[in-house]
Amino acid sequence: MEGGRGSPWTRLPARILVLLACAVTTGEGRVVHVGEAHRRSMLANGLGSTPPMGWNSWNHFACDGNGEVVIRETADALVSTGLAAAGYRYVNLDDCWAEPERNAKGYLVANKKTFPHGIKPLADYVHSKGLKLGIYSDAGYKTCAKAQPGSLGYEEKDAKTFASWGVDYLKYDNCNNGDLKPLQRYPDMSKALMKTGRPIYFSLCEWGDMHPAKWGAAYGNSWRTTDDIQDTWESMTSRADQNEVWAEYARPGGWNDPDMLEVGNGGMTNDEYIVHFSIWAISKAPLIIGCDVRHMSQNTYDILANKEVIAVNQDRLGIQGKKVRMQGSQELWAAPLTGYRMAVLLVNRHAKDDAEITVHWDDIGLPAGTTVEARDLWLHKTLDAMFTDKMAFNLTSHTARMFVLTPLKSQMN
């Protein structure tokens, strides 16, 4: 793997200082210390200390088949399968949940055919399962499917409505916006949500349009850095690449979002879905399931329920992983974890050929001479061998190996 060994992790102390200062650096090099009253309020919602985990209706159902029966059954399935216990707590409605027009008083109304009992009873049901309900709107005049009104100009009314229903999460899209730029629209909903007094996770679905990683921390708990994902290898890897660029901006309370998971929807192989889930996990991306969890295969469940990989995503240090080396189709990702540990992810993106990928300690920020034990997160075993200064593995095409490296205690004194 050619290229200099100058690793981003050699700058780790400076990054941690930035994280602790809760500062955002703009493209012009200006540091905006997000100690403003607005940012304090966003942190005070107590949400997003780790990336959110849950389920969303769009990737599998889109507008068709989405309704209160599906939502209730999905909540049931998250609990009965153990996915809720693994951390998946949000059950999120996407587009097409509302009537095409507001009522006479200007309020959004649940679609009478698909959600005949309304959103409040549905939220109550989801809450009774120990889960949280999410909902969708748009920072425009119509939603992306043009099936229901957007919230542009109705921010306070809609935020109060969502809060009164017991909503816990808002995905806020970017369509049909009248050519108004995101910073003319997203802050209004952010302020409206805070005024309700109810903690509501705010997901800015801005598609990376105006580089929301640079400003999203002032207004939301996460921000989309990419266009919509599709259930293909090419789409998934390109979203990963686009999201990785903004790693320096992620921190507890505010996360880069490369879009929802496609695991289990059938467009990729099982090995490719393992790569997908592994990259999202080490990238500290929101883990929002996009398949039908009522009817998933054992392979799909085993990926989504991998507690060791989830633990990397949910690690409290909250530093997004980066590609520290890449040569052609060979990639090495790394992310520091609590307890002086390091998560590493080896990915072979070549369509046909095997590849030997080597992890050099100076690439991932471990001191020379450090001996580690390696825990394989997909085989669920600690390797017999100890490794000093480097480790190498052979990977077949479109596969990944993921490890947590722990220095021996004798070297940590």
C-alpha positions in Angstrom: 0.0 0.0 0.0 2.0 2.9 -1.3 1.9 6.5 -0.1 3.2 8.3 2.9 2.6 7.1 6.4 1.6 10.5 7.6 -1.5 9.4 9.4 -4.5 11.6 10.5 -4.2 9.9 13.8 -0.8 11.6 14.5 -3.0 14.7 14.9 -5.2 13.0 17.4 -4.4 15.1 20.4 -5.3 18.3 18.5 -8.5 16.6 17.4 -9.5 15.7 20.9 -8.8 19.3 22.0 -11.1 20.5 19.3 -13.8 18.0 20.3 -13.6 19.0 23.9 -13.8 22.7 22.9 -16.9 21.8 20.7 -15.5 23.9 17.9 -16.2 23.8 14.2 -13.7 25.0 11.6 -15.1 26.6 8.5 -13.7 26.2 5.0 -12.1 29.6 5.4 -10.1 28.4 8.4 -12.2 30.4 10.9 -13.0 28.5 14.1 -16.5 29.0 15.3 -16.7 28.1 19.0 -20.1 26.6 19.3 -20.6 27.8 22.9 -23.4 30.0 21.7 -26.8 29.9 23.5 -28.2 28.0 20.5 -25.6 25.2 20.5 -25.9 24.9 24.3 -29.6 24.3 23.8 -29.0 21.7 21.1 -26.6 19.8 23.4 -29.1 20.2 26.3 -31.7 18.1 24.4 -29.5 15.2 25.8 -29.6 13.4 22.4 -26.9 12.2 20.1 -24.2 11.5 22.6 -23.7 8.4 20.4 -25.0 7.9 16.9 -28.7 7.1 16.8 -29.9 3.5 16.1 -33.2 2.5 14.8 -35.3 1.8 11.7 -36.8 3.9 8.9 -39.6 3.0 6.5 -38.2 4.5 3.2 -35.5 2.2 1.9 -37.8 -0.8 1.8 -41.3 0.5 1.6 -41.0 4.1 0.2 -44.6 5.3 0.0 -46.1 1.9 -0.8 -47.1 -0.3 2.1 -46.1 2.2 4.8 -48.8 2.5 7.4 -49.6 2.2 11.1 -49.9 -1.6 10.8 -46.4 -1.8 9.4 -45.1 0.6 12.1 -46.7 -1.4 14.9 -45.5 -4.7 13.6 -42.0 -3.3 13.1 -41.9 -2.1 16.7 -43.0 -5.5 17.8 -40.3 -7.1 15.7 -37.5 -4.9 17.0 -38.4 -6.1 20.5 -39.1 -9.7 19.8 -35.9 -10.2 17.7 -33.6 -8.6 20.3 -32.7 -5.7 18.0 -34.2 -3.2 20.4 -32.0 -4.6 23.2 -29.0 -4.3 20.8 -29.7 -0.5 20.7 -32.2 0.0 17.8 -34.7 2.3 19.5 -36.1 4.7 17.0 -39.0 3.6 14.7 -39.1 6.3 12.1 -41.9 7.1 9.6 -40.6 8.6 6.3 -42.5 10.4 3.6 -46.2 9.9 2.8 -47.6 9.6 6.3 -49.8 12.7 6.0 -52.8 13.9 4.1 -52.0 15.8 0.9 -53.2 19.1 2.4 -53.3 20.7 5.8 -56.6 21.1 7.6 -58.6 24.3 7.8 -56.5 25.5 10.8 -53.2 24.8 9.0 -52.2 21.7 10.8 -50.7 18.5 9.3 -53.1 15.6 9.5 -52.2 11.9 9.4 -53.3 10.1 6.2 -56.8 8.7 7.0 -56.3 5.5 5.0 -52.8 4.4 6.1 -52.8 6.0 9.6 -56.5 6.0 10.5 -56.0 6.3 14.2 -53.5 9.2 13.9 -49.9 9.6 15.1 -50.5 10.2 18.8 -51.9 6.7 19.5 -49.1 5.2 17.3 -46.5 7.1 19.4 -48.1 5.8 22.5 -47.9 2.2 21.2 -44.3 2.6 20.2 -43.4 4.1 23.6 -45.2 1.2 25.4 -42.6 -1.1 23.8 -39.8 1.0 25.2 -39.0 2.5 21.8 -39.2 6.0 20.3 -41.1 7.3 17.4 -39.6 9.3 14.6 -41.4 11.3 11.9 -40.5 13.0 8.6 -41.0 16.5 7.1 -39.3 18.7 4.6 -37.7 22.2 4.7 -39.8 23.0 1.6 -43.3 23.6 0.4 -43.9 19.9 -0.4 -42.1 16.7 0.7 -39.8 14.9 -1.7 -42.6 12.5 -2.9 -44.9 15.6 -3.2 -47.4 13.5 -1.3 -47.8 15.9 1.7 -47.1 19.5 2.7 -43.6 20.5 3.8 -42.9 22.5 6.9 -41.4 25.6 5.3 -43.2 28.6 6.8 -45.0 26.3 9.3 -42.0 25.4 11.5 -43.4 26.4 14.9 -46.9 25.0 14.2 -45.4 21.6 13.0 -42.9 21.4 15.8 -45.6 21.9 18.4 -47.7 19.3 16.6 -44.9 16.8 16.6 -44.2 17.4 20.3 -47.9 17.1 21.2 -48.0 13.7 19.5 -45.0 12.5 21.4 -42.5 12.4 18.5 -38.9 11.8 19.4 -37.0 12.2 16.1 -37.5 14.4 13.1 -35.9 13.7 9.7 -36.0 17.0 7.8 -35.6 16.7 4.0 -34.5 19.3 1.4 -37.0 19.1 -1.5 -39.2 21.7 -3.1 -37.5 24.5 -1.2 -38.3 27.5 -3.4 -34.6 27.9 -4.2 -33.9 29.1 -0.7 -30.5 27.9 0.7 -30.4 25.5 3.6 -29.2 28.1 6.1 -32.3 30.1 5.3 -34.5 27.2 6.3 -33.0 24.6 8.7 -32.3 27.0 11.6 -36.0 27.9 11.9 -37.1 24.3 12.5 -34.2 23.8 14.9 -35.3 26.8 17.0 -39.0 25.7 16.8 -38.1 22.2 18.1 -36.2 23.7 21.0 -39.1 26.0 21.9 -41.4 23.0 22.3 -39.4 21.9 25.4 -39.5 18.2 24.2 -36.2 16.5 23.4 -36.5 15.7 19.7 -33.5 14.3 17.8 -33.1 16.6 14.7 -31.7 14.9 11.6 -30.8 17.4 8.8 -31.4 15.6 5.5 -29.7 18.2 3.4 -27.8 15.8 1.1 -24.5 17.5 1.6 -25.8 20.3 -0.6 -24.0 23.2 1.2 -21.5 21.2 3.2 -23.7 20.8 6.3 -20.8 19.3 8.3 -19.4 22.8 8.5 -22.5 24.3 10.1 -24.9 21.5 11.1 -23.6 21.1 14.7 -25.2 24.5 15.5 -28.7 23.3 14.5 -29.0 19.5 14.5 -27.9 16.2 16.0 -26.8 14.8 12.6 -26.6 15.9 9.0 -26.7 14.1 5.7 -23.4 14.4 3.8 -24.5 12.5 0.7 -27.4 12.1 -1.8 -29.7 9.1 -1.2 -28.2 5.7 -1.0 -29.2 2.9 -3.3 -29.0 -0.8 -2.6 -25.8 -1.4 -4.8 -22.1 -1.8 -4.0 -21.3 1.3 -6.1 -23.8 3.5 -4.3 -22.8 2.3 -0.9 -19.1 2.7 -1.3 -19.4 6.1 -3.0 -21.5 7.3 0.0 -18.9 6.0 2.3 -16.2 8.0 0.4 -18.2 11.2 0.4 -18.9 10.9 4.1 -15.3 10.1 5.1 -14.2 13.6 3.9 -16.0 15.2 6.8 -14.8 13.0 9.6 -13.1 15.9 11.5 -16.5 17.5 12.1 -18.2 14.6 13.8 -18.4 14.5 17.6 -20.8 13.5 20.4 -24.0 15.4 19.8 -23.5 15.9 16.1 -22.8 13.2 13.5 -22.1 12.9 9.8 -24.8 10.8 8.1 -24.1 8.9 4.8 -27.8 7.8 4.7 -29.6 4.7 6.0 -28.6 1.1 5.9 -29.5 -1.1 3.0 -28.5 -4.3 4.8 -31.1 -7.0 4.0 -32.8 -5.4 1.0 -31.3 -7.9 -1.5 -29.2 -5.7 -3.8 -25.8 -6.8 -2.4 -24.2 -10.0 -1.3 -23.9 -10.9 2.3 -20.2 -10.1 2.2 -20.9 -6.7 0.7 -23.5 -6.0 3.5 -20.8 -6.9 6.1 -18.6 -4.3 4.4 -21.5 -1.8 4.4 -22.3 -2.3 8.1 -18.6 -2.2 9.1 -17.9 1.1 7.3 -21.0 2.7 8.8 -20.0 1.5 12.3 -16.4 2.7 12.2 -17.6 6.0 10.6 -19.8 6.7 13.6 -22.8 6.9 11.2 -26.4 6.7 12.4 -27.3 3.0 12.2 -30.8 3.2 10.8 -32.1 -0.1 9.5 -33.8 0.1 6.1 -35.1 -3.4 5.5 -38.3 -5.2 6.6 -37.3 -6.5 10.0 -40.5 -8.5 10.2 -39.2 -10.9 7.5 -35.4 -10.7 7.6 -33.0 -13.6 7.0 -30.7 -15.0 9.7 -27.8 -13.6 7.7 -29.3 -10.1 7.8 -30.1 -10.4 11.5 -26.5 -11.6 12.3 -25.1 -8.5 10.6 -27.5 -6.0 12.2 -27.3 -7.6 15.7 -23.5 -7.9 15.8 -22.9 -6.3 19.2 -19.2 -6.1 18.9 -19.4 -4.0 15.7 -22.2 -1.9 17.2 -19.9 -1.3 20.2 -17.4 0.4 17.9 -20.1 2.7 16.6 -21.4 3.5 20.0 -18.0 4.0 21.7 -18.2 7.0 23.9 -15.0 8.6 22.6 -17.0 9.5 19.6 -14.2 9.9 17.0 -15.2 9.0 13.5 -13.0 6.6 11.7 -11.0 7.6 8.6 -9.3 5.9 5.7 -5.7 6.1 6.8 -4.3 4.2 3.8 -5.5 3.2 0.4 -3.9 1.8 -2.6 -6.2 1.1 -5.5 -8.9 -1.2 -4.2 -7.2 -1.8 -0.8 -8.3 0.3 2.1 -7.4 0.6 5.8 -9.7 2.5 8.1 -9.0 3.2 11.7 -10.7 4.9 14.7 -9.4 5.3 18.3 -11.7 3.9 21.0 -11.9 4.3 24.8 -9.5 2.3 26.9 -6.5 3.0 24.6 -8.0 0.6 22.0 -8.0 1.0 18.3 -10.7 -0.2 15.8 -9.3 -1.1 12.4 -11.2 -2.1 9.2 -9.6 -3.7 6.2 -11.6 -3.6 3.0 -10.9 -5.1 -0.4 -12.9 -3.2 -3.0 -11.6 -5.1 -6.0 -14.3 -6.8 -8.0 -12.4 -10.0 -8.6 -8.9 -10.2 -7.1 -7.8 -11.2 -3.6 -5.6 -8.7 -1.7 -3.2 -8.8 1.2 -3.7 -5.8 3.3 -1.1 -4.8 6.0 -1.8 -2.7 9.1 1.2 -0.7 10.1 1.2 0.8 13.6 2.5 4.2 12.4 -0.5 4.4 10.0 -3.1 4.0 12.8 -1.3 5.9 15.5 0.0 3.2 17.7 3.6 3.7 19.1 6.4 1.6 17.6 7.1 -1.6 19.5 3.5 -1.8 20.9 2.3 -5.4 21.2 -1.5 -5.9 20.9 -4.1 -8.6 21.0 -6.6 -8.5 18.1 -10.2 -9.3 18.5 -12.0 -10.3 15.2 -15.4 -8.6 15.4 -17.0 -10.8 12.7 -15.6 -14.1 13.8 -16.2 -13.2 17.5 -12.8 -14.5 18.6 -9.5 -13.1 19.9 -6.7 -14.3 17.6 -4.1 -16.6 19.1 -1.2 -14.6 17.8 0.0 -11.3 19.3 1.1 -8.6 16.9 3.9 -6.0 17.2 4.3 -3.1 14.8 2.1 -4.6 12.0 -0.4 -7.3 11.0 -1.4 -8.6 7.6 -4.4 -10.5 6.2 -5.6 -11.8 2.9 -9.1 -10.7 1.8 -11.2 -12.0 -1.1 -13.0 -9.5 -3.3 -15.7 -7.2 -1.8 -14.9 -8.4 1.8 -13.8 -6.9 5.0 -12.0 -7.8 8.2 -12.6 -5.8 11.4 -10.6 -5.8 14.6 -10.3 -4.1 17.9 -6.6 -3.9 18.9 -5.9 -3.7 22.6 -2.3 -3.0 23.8 -1.1 -5.5 26.4 -1.6 -4.1 30.0 2.1 -4.5 30.7 2.8 -1.8 28.1 0.2 0.7 29.4 1.9 1.5 32.7 
